[in-house]
């Protein structure tokens, strides 16, 4: 058994370009996600996990009560 001494040919330039573009796109998405999480962490926390939904229901019921009476 003899090993093939010649190395594999490099991939075509188009394939390398596509890989580089996808890598940059992935890095940009990760940076955008990190910025979003950091900015979200700077805002004050709500009263609880469903505080926003609860406030919306109270507002909707107040509007419905005002419209009915």
C-alpha positions in Angstrom: 0.0 0.0 0.0 1.4 3.3 -1.0 0.1 6.7 0.0 -0.7 9.3 -2.6 2.1 11.9 -2.2 0.3 14.7 -4.0 -1.9 16.9 -1.8 -5.6 17.5 -2.7 -6.1 20.5 -5.0 -7.5 23.6 -3.3 -11.2 24.3 -3.6 -12.3 26.6 -6.4 -12.2 30.4 -5.7 -16.0 30.6 -5.8 -16.4 28.1 -3.1 -13.9 29.9 -0.9 -15.8 33.2 -1.5 -19.1 31.6 -0.5 -17.6 30.2 2.7 -16.1 33.6 3.6 -19.4 35.4 3.0 -21.3 32.9 5.1 -18.8 33.2 7.9 -19.0 37.0 7.9 -22.8 36.7 7.9 -22.8 34.4 10.9 -20.4 36.7 12.8 -22.6 39.7 12.0 -25.7 37.9 13.3 -23.9 36.9 16.5 -22.7 40.5 17.1 -26.2 41.8 16.4 -27.7 39.3 18.9 -25.1 40.3 21.5 -25.9 44.0 21.1 -29.6 43.2 21.4 -29.1 41.3 24.6 -26.9 43.9 26.1 -29.3 46.7 25.2 -32.3 44.7 26.6 -30.4 44.1 29.8 -30.0 47.8 30.3 -33.8 48.4 30.4 -35.6 48.2 33.8 -37.0 44.8 34.6 -40.8 44.3 34.5 -42.7 43.2 37.7 -42.8 39.6 36.5 -42.6 37.4 33.4 -46.2 38.2 32.4 -46.5 41.8 33.6 -46.8 43.1 30.1 -49.6 40.8 29.2 -51.4 41.5 32.4 -51.2 45.2 31.9 -52.6 44.8 28.4 -55.5 42.8 29.7 -56.3 45.4 32.3 -56.1 48.2 29.7 -58.4 46.2 27.3 -60.9 45.5 30.1 -60.9 49.2 31.0 -61.6 50.2 27.4 -64.3 47.6 27.2 -65.9 48.9 30.4 -65.8 52.5 29.2 -67.3 51.5 25.8 -70.1 49.5 27.5 -71.1 52.1 30.0 
